[in-house]
Amino acid sequence: MNVWITGMGAVSPIGMSAAESFASAAAGKSGIGAPTLFSAEETQIFAAGEVKDFNPEPYINKREAKRMARFTQMAIVAAAQAWEQSGLQNAGFDPERVGVVLGSGMGGLDVICEQHEELRTNGPRSVSSLFIPKTIINTTAGLIAIRYGLVGPCFSLVTACASGADAIGHAYYAIREGRVDAMLVGGAESVMTELAVQGFHQMGALSESLDPARASIPFDQERQGFVMGEGAAFLLLESEASARKRGATVLGELAGYAQTCDAHHITAPQPEGKQAARAMAEAIRDAGINKEQIGYINAHGTSTPLNDAGESAAIETCFGEHAKRLKVSSTKSMTGHMLGAAGAFEAILSLLALNMGVAPPTIGLTQEAEDCRLNYVKGKAQPLDCDYALSNSFGFGGHNSCLVLKKQANGGKLA
C-alpha cells in the first residue's frame, strides 16, 4: 500500500513554514547565530540555531501558550500547517482512522529547569500544577489530537536524534498495514537551556567556535562538534485509498523506511558505519527500488568528527561505486542540530529538494576531511534531477533511521 504525503509544516531556524525553510536552505541562508536563549558566557558555547521571534499566534492564543512548553507550541504550529495544507479537515474523514505520532528527544526540559528553580527558590507550593503535563512528551501528541478530534492511535516516540524520523516511520507502518487512513506525524524539540547545552558540552559534542559561521561545518576538516538547534516539523501521511477518494493533492510519497541499532556504544557511532549502511539498504529495499535510483541524500551530518566520518563510510559501504555520483548535503550547516525534530524537518527538505529540482548546499564546507570522501553539495545549491532521495537520522544509543522519499508526480494528482 502506497503512503502519500498530503501536508507539510515547519518551524525552524531558517523559516516559519516548510516552503520558507526550504527556500532559505536552497539559498544557503544560515539560521545560526549568537545564542539568546542560554548564556554564552556561562556555557562557553557561542553559536545556536534558534527560531527567531517565534510567535505561535494565530494557532495558539496567549492564554494557551502559557500552559505549553516551547517545543509543544512549535509542534502545534507545524502540525496545524500540515493539517491545513492537506485539506483533510473538510473531507469528511473518519476520526477513528486518523491519529498522531510525535517524536522528541528531551521534551519540556526547559520547564523542568524553570520549575526546579521555583522549588529551590520559593518552596514546594510554588511548583506549577501544569509542570507535569507541560513537560512530558506525549502530552503534545495528545494536544494535537484534541485540537482536531483525532481518536485513532496517538503516541510519542523517543530515539534521541532519530525521534522525528522514527515517528514518521511508525506512522508509515500503521498506514501501510491498513490500521489507519492517515497520520499527523512529526518531531519537535526546544531545549535551549544552560543545563542541556552544558550536558552536551561536557560530552565534547558541541562546537566551541567563536564564529557562528564556522560552528556547524559538516564534513569539513576543521569541524569540532554540532550546534544546538530547535524547531518542529510535521507531515500528513495518507493512504492511497483515502487520498484518491477525496481527490487530494499529493506532495510526494514516503516510499520506504528502516531502522537498525549499532549495539556498539551509548553515544559514539560505529566507526565503519556497518549498521547505518544496513539501515539505508533496507529502507531502499523496502521502497522496492535499486540503489542507483537514489540521487540525493540529506545526511545526518552533525559536524562532529565521529558522526561525519562514520556516516560517510556507511554511504560508501551501502552504495559502492554509486556513492561517487550521489549528491550529499547536510542542512544542519544552516539550522544546527534540531535534535528530535531533525529527522522530520530533513525529510521535508528532502522531498522539497526532489520536487523543486534543487539540492541544498552544505554551507561552511570549504575543505573536506580525509575521512569524508563523498560528492558533497558545498558552497551553493546544485540542480537535482532524480525521483528518489534518502534522509538519514542517527541518534545516541546507536539508533539508525532512514526514510526514502519519492518526488511529486503528475502535478500532485493520482493517476
C-alpha positions, 0 to 999 in steps of 0.5 A: 500500500502506497503512503502519500504525503498530503501536508507539510509544516515547519518551524525552524531556524531558517523559516516559519513554514516548510516552503520558507525553510526550504527556500532559505536552505536552497539559498544557503541562508544560515539560521545560526547565530549568537545564542539568546536563549542560554548564556554564552558566557556561562556555557562557553558555547557561542553559536545556536540555531534558534527560531527567531521571534517565534510567535505561535499566534494565530494557532495558539492564543496567549492564554494557551501558550502559557500552559505549553512548553516551547517545543509543544507550541512549535509542534502545534504550529507545524502540525496545524500547517500540515493539517491545513495544507492537506485539506483533510479537515473538510473531507469528511474523514473518519476520526477513528482512522486518523491519529498522531505520532510525535517524536522528541528527544528531551521534551519540556526540559526547559520547564523542568529547569524553570520549575526546579528553580521555583522549588529551590527558590520559593518552596514546594507550593510554588511548583506549577500544577501544569509542570507535569503535563507541560513537560512530558512528551506525549502530552503534545501528541495528545494536544494535537489530537484534541485540537482536531478530534483525532481518536485513532492511535496517538503516541510519542516516540523517543530515539534521541536524534532519530525521534522525528524520523522514527515517528514518521516511520511508525506512522508509515507502518500503521498506514501501510498495514491498513490500521489507519487512513492517515497520520499527523506525524512529526518531531519537535524539540526546544531545549535551549537551556544552560543545563542541556547545552552544558550536558552536551558540552561536557560530552565534547559534542558541541562546537566551541567556535567563536564564529557562528559561521564556522560552528556547524561545518559538516564534513569539513576538516576543521569541524569540532562538534554540532550546534544546538538547534530547535524547531518542529516539523510535521507531515500528513501521511495518507493512504492511497485509498483515502487520498484518491477518494477525496481527490487530494493533492499529493506532495510526494510519497514516503516510499520506504523506511528502516531502522537498525541499532549499532549495539556498539556504544551509548553515544559514539557511532560505529566507526565503519558505519556497518549498521547505518549502511544496513539501515539505508539498504533496507529502507531502499529495499523496502521502497522496492527500488535499486540503489542507483535510483537514489540521487540525493541524500540529506545526511545526518551530518552533525559536524562532529568528527565521529558522526561525519566520518562514520556516516560517510563510510556507511554511504560508501559501504551501502552504495559502492561505486554509486556513492561517487555520483550521489549528491550529499548535503547536510542542512544542519550547516544552516539550522544546527542540530534540531535534535528530535525534530531533525529527522522530520524537518530533513525529510521535508527538505528532502522531498522539497529538494526532489520536487523543486529540482534543487539540492541544498548546499552544505554551507561552511564546507570549504575543505573536506576531511580525509575521512569524508570522501563523498560528492558533497553539495558545498558552497551553493545549491546544485540542480537535482534531477532524480525521483528518489532521495534518502534522509538519514537520522542517527541518534545516541544509543546507536539508533539508525533511521532512514526514510526514502522519499519519492518526488511529486508526480503528475502535478500532485494528482493520482493517476 
